[in-house]
Amino acid sequence: MKDLKLEKQQKTDMVLALRHYLTHELDVEIGSLQVEILVDHLAEVIGPVFYNKGLRDAHEAVLQRMEYAAADIDLLERSIPRR
């Protein structure tokens, strides 16, 4: 798996959201740099769990679509005329 690379704006949004949560929900005040380090750590530790879940969900969706496609193909089959 490639390292998780966030776009700058995505990371900024995550830092702001996490800092807001820490301040308003947990009454914890920490600086933006510390929150950015926390985001990096969370991405490293928890990121693979969500990534793997996304892969499993995508795999299941593809399998379901293949089943639908197989059923559609079955509907297109034509019978051989009997004489």
Helices and strands as residue ranges (DSSP letters): H 8-25, H 32-45, H 47-76
